[in-house]
Amino acid sequence: MERQARGGGPIAIGAFSAKTMEDKADDVTEQVAAPQLRRRLGRADLRAVPEARKALRDLLGQWGKHGQSDVAELLTSELVTNAIVHTDHDAVLTATVGPRGLRVEVRDFVARRPRLRVPVADDGTNGRGLFLVQSLADSWGVRAHGVGKAVWFELGAEAA
């Protein structure tokens, strides 16, 4: 279920992500910080879902994409809800914006990978989160890390 971003490999993110631009005239490397949101999500704290949506909306507003945040907020709330409901641990939300678009990642500390389920009419509102992510994101995937996994999605600059 792992996917790569369109047009190349995955985008590196972290607490202090930066894009490096080389000035060819004097061969000097200059760091330009990408706008970023990083938030710890408390175990079983469902208040984190609307708080994450608002924080993402604010980040996109600073980026100049305030009016186009509906899809990004929906997909972020799905990943945050999954991490809170389906694990018994804290999680970390990271969102980074750049010239190519938005990348949102929710990292938790449970190795069990999420299952993509096709929604059934009788399921009520359960089981649709990753289906929405798959349907609406430009790319998405699951990346294993030392003590868990990160579920991520990307939206192009025009969609974020």
C-alpha positions as CSV (number, residue, x, y, z in Angstrom):
1,M,0.0,0.0,0.0
2,E,3.0,2.3,-0.2
3,R,3.0,5.0,-2.9
4,Q,5.4,7.6,-4.1
5,A,4.6,11.2,-4.8
6,R,4.0,12.1,-8.4
7,G,7.0,13.4,-10.2
8,G,9.6,11.9,-8.0
9,G,10.4,10.5,-4.6
10,P,8.9,11.3,-1.3
11,I,9.2,14.8,0.2
12,A,11.4,14.9,3.3
13,I,9.7,16.4,6.3
14,G,10.5,16.9,10.0
15,A,10.5,19.3,12.8
16,F,12.8,21.7,10.9
17,S,12.2,20.9,7.3
18,A,13.8,23.3,4.8
19,K,14.1,23.5,1.1
20,T,17.6,24.1,-0.2
21,M,18.0,26.5,-3.1
22,E,21.4,26.9,-4.7
23,D,22.4,30.3,-6.0
24,K,24.5,29.3,-9.0
25,A,26.0,32.8,-9.4
26,D,28.1,32.6,-6.3
27,D,27.6,28.9,-5.4
28,V,26.1,29.8,-2.0
29,T,23.5,27.5,-0.4
30,E,20.5,29.4,1.2
31,Q,17.9,27.8,3.5
32,V,14.3,28.7,3.1
33,A,12.0,27.2,5.8
34,A,8.8,25.6,4.5
35,P,5.7,26.5,6.5
36,Q,5.0,23.6,8.8
37,L,2.6,22.4,11.5
38,R,3.8,19.8,14.0
39,R,1.5,18.7,16.8
40,R,1.4,15.9,19.3
41,L,-1.9,14.1,19.5
42,G,-2.8,12.7,22.9
43,R,-3.9,9.1,23.4
44,A,-7.7,8.8,22.9
45,D,-8.1,12.6,22.9
46,L,-10.8,13.2,20.3
47,R,-10.6,16.9,20.9
48,A,-7.4,16.7,18.8
49,V,-9.5,16.2,15.6
50,P,-11.1,19.7,15.4
51,E,-7.9,21.2,16.8
52,A,-5.9,19.6,14.0
53,R,-8.4,20.9,11.4
54,K,-8.2,24.4,12.8
55,A,-4.4,24.4,12.9
56,L,-4.2,23.1,9.4
57,R,-6.6,25.8,8.2
58,D,-4.5,28.4,9.9
59,L,-1.3,27.0,8.2
60,L,-2.9,27.0,4.8
61,G,-4.2,30.5,5.4
62,Q,-0.6,31.7,6.0
63,W,0.4,29.9,2.8
64,G,-2.3,31.8,0.9
65,K,-4.6,28.8,0.3
66,H,-7.1,29.5,3.0
67,G,-10.2,29.1,0.8
68,Q,-9.0,25.8,-0.6
69,S,-8.5,23.8,2.6
70,D,-11.7,21.7,2.8
71,V,-10.2,18.5,1.2
72,A,-7.0,18.9,3.2
73,E,-8.9,19.3,6.5
74,L,-11.2,16.4,5.7
75,L,-8.3,14.0,5.0
76,T,-6.3,15.3,7.9
77,S,-9.2,14.6,10.3
78,E,-9.5,11.1,8.9
79,L,-5.8,10.3,9.6
80,V,-5.9,11.9,13.0
81,T,-9.1,10.1,14.0
82,N,-7.6,6.7,12.8
83,A,-4.5,7.2,14.9
84,I,-6.5,8.2,18.0
85,V,-9.2,5.5,17.7
86,H,-7.2,2.5,16.4
87,T,-4.1,2.8,18.6
88,D,-3.6,3.1,22.3
89,H,-0.7,5.5,22.0
90,D,0.1,9.2,21.3
91,A,0.7,10.2,17.7
92,V,2.3,13.1,15.9
93,L,0.8,15.2,13.1
94,T,3.1,17.0,10.7
95,A,1.9,19.1,7.8
96,T,4.3,20.8,5.4
97,V,3.5,23.1,2.6
98,G,5.8,23.9,-0.3
99,P,5.8,24.9,-4.0
100,R,4.5,21.5,-5.0
101,G,1.7,21.3,-2.5
102,L,0.8,20.0,0.9
103,R,2.1,16.9,2.7
104,V,0.3,15.6,5.9
105,E,1.7,12.8,7.9
106,V,0.3,11.2,11.1
107,R,2.9,9.0,12.8
108,D,1.8,6.6,15.5
109,F,3.7,4.0,17.6
110,V,1.8,0.8,16.5
111,A,3.3,-1.3,13.8
112,R,-0.1,-2.7,12.6
113,R,-0.8,-1.3,9.2
114,P,-4.2,0.1,8.4
115,R,-6.5,-1.8,6.1
116,L,-8.2,-0.1,3.2
117,R,-11.8,-1.2,3.2
118,V,-14.5,-0.6,0.6
119,P,-17.4,1.0,2.4
120,V,-20.6,-1.0,2.7
121,A,-23.9,0.8,3.0
122,D,-24.7,-1.1,6.3
123,D,-21.5,0.1,8.0
124,G,-22.9,3.4,9.1
125,T,-20.0,5.9,9.2
126,N,-17.2,3.5,10.0
127,G,-14.5,2.2,7.6
128,R,-14.5,5.1,5.1
129,G,-11.5,7.1,6.2
130,L,-8.8,5.5,4.1
131,F,-11.2,5.1,1.2
132,L,-11.7,8.9,1.3
133,V,-7.9,9.5,1.5
134,Q,-7.4,7.2,-1.5
135,S,-10.1,8.9,-3.5
136,L,-9.2,12.5,-2.8
137,A,-5.5,12.7,-2.3
138,D,-3.0,13.1,-5.2
139,S,-0.9,10.4,-3.5
140,W,-0.9,8.6,-0.1
141,G,0.7,5.7,1.6
142,V,2.0,4.0,4.8
143,R,5.6,4.1,5.8
144,A,7.0,1.9,8.5
145,H,9.4,3.4,11.0
146,G,11.3,1.9,14.0
147,V,8.4,1.8,16.5
148,G,5.3,2.2,14.4
149,K,4.1,3.7,11.1
150,A,3.3,7.0,9.4
151,V,0.3,7.3,7.2
152,W,0.6,10.3,4.8
153,F,-1.1,12.0,1.9
154,E,-0.2,14.8,-0.5
155,L,-2.3,17.3,-2.3
156,G,-0.9,19.4,-5.2
157,A,-0.6,23.2,-4.7
158,E,-3.9,23.8,-6.7
159,A,-5.9,21.4,-4.5
160,A,-4.5,22.3,-1.0
